[in-house]
Each structure stands twice: as C-alpha cells, then as structure tokens.
Amino acid sequence: MNYKGLISLLARYLIIIIIALFNLSIIYLIFTPITTFIVKLLLKIFYSDMHFFSNTTTFYISGNYINLIPACIAGAAYYLLLLLNLTTPMDIKSRTKSILFLVFSFLILNVIRITIFSFLFVSGFQYFDIAHRWVWYLGSTFLVVALWFTNIFIFKVKSIPFYSDIINILKDVKKGKR
C-alpha cells in the first residue's frame, strides 16, 4: 500500500471512530431537523389541521400526536451505510458520490416511510402497531441491505467492506517480511 493509500485507510477509520465516539449524536444533529422539516411539509399538504410544535419533533393531526423519536430518524441506519462505505476501498470521487447516493436515498425513503405511517396512524389503521413493528425490525434492515447492494451496482464497487482492507494490509505485511 502506498503512502496515499495508507492515509486514506487511516482517515476512513478515524471518521468511523469519531462518529462512534459521539454516540451517533452527529448524525442525529444533522438528520433530525432535516427529516422533521420534510415530513412536516408533506403532512401539511394533506392535513390542514396539522400543527407542529416548535423546536420539537412532535406533530398534532386530527386529535393525534405523532412524535418522531430517534428510532424514526434511524441514525443507526445512516451510520451503518456510512460504515459500509468507509470500510470499502474506493477512490474519493466514487466515495463521495456513493455517500451522497446512500444518504439522500435513505433520507427520501425514510421520509416516505414516516409519512405513510403518519397517514396510517391518523386514519386509525387497525394493524398499525403490527405493521409499524414489522417495518421497524425487518423493513429497515431490508432497506439498508437493498440500498447497499444498489450502491454496489451503480458505482461498480468491487471491494468488500473490512475484508478488502484487511487483505491489503496482510499483503503489505507479507511484502515487508521478504
């Protein structure tokens, strides 16, 4: 591995550690207001009686309170997508495009999910709790996996997260012993 490759490797893993040390608060700090704002705009189109409480993530629609908790914002999913990206060797141009694709795709799909579940909740959908839990546990996992594989396809990623870095390091160690 050349000097540039080593710096790239160290920088990628340092970013991962920094985000983890802040307990995902950086991700929530960025995506909570963005997600809440977009959901608010969408719901306001359909519900004229919708009220949004300033500086909170709570909506009031037709006698129902909807609170977007951290699990709704899905900071862990953003982190996992970022982790997959940063642990995969690729050039900076591809990495930037990949991160933008992953983040914006997930943001859009997450906003759609929250909006749909808001409609279901306000309409009194009988199976709301079951549907909400299924989508939370299984749907979110499927979504992250589907986005990652779509990302691999679009950006023609040939490396494997973590594994490719380890293989490259081991190759360099073997070269150094000769």
N, C-alpha and C positions, 0 to 999 in steps of 0.2 A: 504494500500500500504506500503510495507516495505521500508527501507532506500534506498536500491539499486534501487527499482522501482521509488522512488522519484527523485533520482539523474539522472536516465535515462530520466525521463519525463522532468526535468529542462534542461538537456543537449540538448535534441532533439529540444525543443522550442527555446533555446538560439541560436542554429545553424541557425534555420529558421530566427530569428530576425537579426542576424549578416549579413546573406546574403541579407536580405531585406534592411538593412540599407545602404549597399554598392550599392544599386540600381542595383543589378544583375551584377555589373561590375566584380565580381569574376568569375562568370560563363562565361561571355564574354571573360575575360582574358584567361581562360583555353581553351574554346571551339572554339574561332575564329581561332587561328593558327592551331589547330588540324584539324578542318573542312576544312579550306582553303587548307592546305597541302594535305590532302587526295583527295579532289576534283581536285586539280592541277595534282596530279599523275594520276588519272583516265582520265582526259581530255587529258593529254599529250600522252596517249596511242592511242587515236583516232584522235587527231589533231596535226600533226607535226608542223603546223604553229602557235601553241598556245604559247603566251608569257605571262609571269606572272611578274607583276611589284613588285619588292622587297619591303618588309615592307608595302604592301597594300593588299587589298582583291579584286583586280581588275585583270581580265584576258582579253587578247585580242586574239580573234579567228576569222580567216577568215573575217576580217574587222568589227567585232562586239566586243564591250566592254561589259563585264559581271562583275558587281560589286556585291560582296556578302555583303549586308547590314546587320545590326544586326537582322532584321526580318528573314533573311535567316539562320542565325546561330541558331535562335529560343531559345534564352536564357530563355525566359519566360516558354517555354515548359519544359526545364530541371528543372527550379525552381518548376514548378507545380508537376512534377514527384517526385522531392526531397521532396516537401511539403507533398504530399500524403504519401510517405514512412515514413518521420519523425513524422508525426502525427498519425501513426498507431503503436500501441504497438506490439513489437515482440522482440525476443532475438537478441543479437548483431550479431551472426553468420548469422542468416536469414536476418537481416537488411543489412549487408554487401553484401551478395550475391544478395539480391534484388536490392540494389542501383547499383551494378555493372551491373546486367542484364538490368535495366532500362536505365542507362546512355549509355552503349555500344550499346544496341538495338536501342535507339533513334539516336545515332550518326550514326550508319550504315544506318538506314532508311533515315535519313536526308541527308546524303551524296549521297545516291542513288537518292533521290528526286531532289537535286540540279543538279546532273549530267544529269538526264533525262531532266530537264527544260533547261539546257545549250544546250543540243542537239536540243531540240525543237526551242529554240531561234535562234541558229546559222543556222538551216535549214530553217528558215523563216516560221515556222508553223503558218498558218492563224489564228488559235484560241488560240495563245499563251497567250495573255492577259487574256482572259476569263478563260482558264484552270489554269493559274497561280493564279488568284484571288480565284477561287473555291477551289483549293488545299490549298491555304493560309488560307482562312477563315474556310472552313469545313473540309478539309482533315487533317489539323494539329490537330484540335480538336478531330476528329475521331481517329487519330493515338495515341494521348496521352491516350484517354479512352481505346482503344484497348490494348495498352501496359500495362496500369494499371491492366486491367482485366486478361490479360495473366500472369502478375506478381502474381496476387492473386491466379490464378490456379496453376502455377508452384510451388510457395512457400507455398501453402495451408494456406493463410492468413485468419484468422477467425475474425479479428478485423476490425472495421470501422474507417477510419480516423476521428480525432477530437472526434467523438461521444464516442468511447470506452474509451478515456482518461477522458472525462467529466463524464461518468458513474462511472469509477473507483474512481475519486475524490469525487463524490457525495456519493458513498458507504462509503468512509473513513470518510467523514463529518458526516454521519449518525451514524457510529460506535463511533465517538468521542463524540456525544451528549448523548449516553447511559450511 
